[in-house]
Amino acid sequence: MWTQVGRVLSEAFARLSAVMVADLPALVAMLLVLAGALALAALVRSLLRHLLARVGFDRRAREWGMTTGRSLAPHHEPSWLVARGAFWFVVVAGVAVALDVLGASTTTALGLTILNFLPRLVVGILIFLVGVGAARFLERNVLIGAVNRQIQQARHLALAVKWLVLVLAAAMALEHVGVGGGLVTMAFGIVLGGIMLALALAVGLGARDAVARALERRLPQEPAPPSEGEVREKQKIQHL
Amino acid sequence: MTGARPAPGGACARSEIRRPARKPVTLWRVLEPSQAESALAPQVVVGVPADPDLLGASEAAVAVQAGLRQAYADQRTLAVVLSSDPRGATAPGDLLPSGAGNEPPVVLAASNSPAGALPALVELANNLGAPACALLAPMPRPAEAGWLRALLDPVLSGGFDLVAPAYARGRFDGVLVTGIVYPLTRSLFGYRLRQPIGSEIVVSARLGEVLLRDDAWRNATPGGGDLWAITLAIAGDGRIAQVYLGPRPRRRAQPSDVSSALAQVLATVFREMEQLAHRWMRVRGSQPVATFGEERPPDEPAPPPEPGPLVSAFALGWQDLRRLWSEVLPPQTLLALQRIPREPAEAFRMPDWLWARIVYDFAVGWRVKAMDREQLLRSLTPLYLGWVAGFVNEVAPLTPPEAEARVEQLCAVFEAEKPYIISRWRWPDRFSP
């Protein structure tokens, strides 16, 4: 019996050795690819940090409204985030290539899937980031303009604009990445339609008289007389 | 020197066209600034921008030409209309009586605004060899031409390089100039020029050459060409004077949107700050500029405006824009703003030191681009209106001389706070909020 056990074990070890001998080059190649990917990722991160610092990326991001402008922790600045994003992009791409190099059918398929998905993911992230910048810029613009026009609900107006643009950007990004299929577009359409319908109902039912008065004021033939205070202010203060 | 003078040819061509069933219409001469002929050799060239009213500008130029003849009878003078549209000069029959013989030439300018008109005028005067040129707003002027001599003589015979006309204005006229531009330019450059952005200016040939060498100034748009010229004159150690011409014949056109005017004016001043930082950082205190004429305040001061809407604008800004301001203003400034009592509106006051620091902080924010520059300057509007409210409350019971003394007090605080702006300008991150 022990002889048979020994034979079975030796056959098993022989098979394992054969498999290892057959797959070892692929494993080594995979490890080399991973190590190379890590080195390349570190290089890309370092290069990006220096390049973005030279072009003043953090300052520009602040101007575009993508950051608040308050003193950020060094590792939370936009240039660092971009560099880290690039680092992980290269690492994930390296993992995908490494899985492909391994040669197994499952890992190859997984690697190819990741490689196909990565570009779309990156573009989707870029779409969303641009949307975030646009949302913040428009939010500020609306907020400042509304405050300067003495609109009491300026903050709410600005927030509405911000979230509208953010949701639009998110829907566009998800649509591009391919997550959710047509569901995202449909959901966005439903939400937007609902908001418009709610606004229409609110204006139609709740603010009918106010809208009528506002429209009357805008008629060129019959300009509404400004209030006494407005007249006094306009008549007395000359800014230039 | 006028349209009746036979044009020697070239760019100063005078031609006629015939319209069907209408009498011949004389075209105005169109002078290209770069090709204007030196044979005219006037002593003075006065330009009137065609904006906003070409007809009004034409009439003003004719009146100025008549005044020049009266004031400088023995010298050659020239009045021109500065227009960006050469086609606007092709149908003068609708604007002035045809054949009157004294139509002013039309000079092509980069734009109808004073910003574009001034470079064209200076270039024309330079090409003509005129010792002085003046940009004047189109508005009715006194029949007696003494005002023209008062305006032009400092350059023609006084050796000055730049003269800024100043008008007697009410306490609440030009508050943007009173509250920001005058104190700021005075503390920065050390010259007490009371109305530095009047859109009217007299420039000597020497300063004209300096201006024309500055390509950035020549191509500047929009607005602020006169202030830019003043700062260039200061930077070039030019001699500056101001001339009081009495009450302004016509009220200056006011912007429909205060924030736009604020953004445009402050962008010009801050740009000057950025370009001439090496100079204004060395200036301490201020000195009076040569002043001609007598400042005569309006006989009947207008009643003060209501401070209530201004305070409300400030309060709304504090409520909604405080987060944006915190990116520019240090915490102690925000704290001081928070402590200002809003009610009653008649008791609202903004301390001078606080207002000076706010203006300086926004200048630093503009320089380091703390946010989009247009947004940054527009966000100052509620603070500015708050200062206006305090100024109205303080100045309302004062006589005009007392009100002017109050402005001087504000300017003195701006000058006292100048070390603050120098520190912040040099090390903007050190005081980073």
Interface residues (C-beta under 8 A of the other chain):
Chain A: R59 R62 E63 W64 G65 T68 G69 R70 S71 F137 R140 N141 L143 I144 G145 A146 V147 N148 Q150 Q152 A154 R155 G229 E230 R232 E233 Q235 K236 I237 Q238 H239 L240
Chain B: R169 G170 F172 D173 G174 V175 L176 V177 I197 R251 R252 A253 Q254 P255 D257 V258 S259 A261 L262 V265 A302 P303 P304 P305 E306 G308 P309 L310 S312 A313 L316 G317 Q319 D320 L321 L324 S326 E327 V368 K369 A370 M371 D372 Q375 R378 S379 T381 P382 V388 V392 S432 P433
